[in-house]
Amino acid sequence: CSLGNATCEELLALVSVLASRTLHRVGIMKLCVAAAVLAALVAPSSAFVAPLKSRSVSSRMPMRMSVFDNAVTEFKSNFPNFYARGWGPTTKAERWNGRHAMFGWVALIATGYAQAHNLIPDFDKPVDLAQWGTLAILAGKQTISTGRATILIAHVHALLVSVCAALCPLSFQDKLFLDEGEADEPAAGLIPQADLGITKSAELWNGRVAMLGLVVLVITSVATDTPVMSVINTGLGGLLL
């Protein structure tokens, strides 16, 4: 070395230190990269891709309600024969109750439409006691109005149709009771799964909303001493009557 032995030794030492430090840093970087690659290979694929459909479906599973489940279990043990036919706190009964509540809302809206467009003549005129007899008496000599009598007869016809559908349903109709040995569908729970379209879960949601709406309607009518049709008309912004 032309710079002298001492200088050459110091230079070689410095190069050696720099080289060792560089290799050390490169080694650490390689180690980090290798660890990241290894983590990517070992980690579950769900951490790097969108959740699977099955996971999204499971996250939308209906929330269970222990109170309802306990009521169903207790009713099943106390009244096994009724439970076997779909009576009591069962999904079958809830579905049919919801259907009747939805039909009730249709009947109420249809009644308001008929009243507003004078489809029932002399709606508020009392019926003739001589023609209707004592069945039309409300209190004393006061008789039911023509509109209410017409609605009453319409509901009687609807009741007879529903009874016939329950006792002797057609092949394409849903039965009111479960057949012997037929299992009821699982309980929907507190918050059922919400599926759009013409689905069983959508029907269950609509039935629950209809039943809750009727309860709120009756409570509001009683609390405010307001006729039911007037409450509905107010809720619709005066568009019904």
Secondary structure as UniProt FT lines:
FT   TURN            2..3
FT   HELIX           5..42
FT   HELIX           45..47
FT   HELIX           53..59
FT   HELIX           66..78
FT   HELIX           80..84
FT   TURN            85..86
FT   HELIX           91..116
FT   TURN            117..118
FT   TURN            121..124
FT   HELIX           129..132
FT   HELIX           133..136
FT   STRAND          137..139
FT   TURN            140..141
FT   STRAND          142..143
FT   HELIX           146..167
FT   TURN            171..172
FT   TURN            180..181
FT   HELIX           200..224
FT   HELIX           228..235
FT   TURN            236..238
//
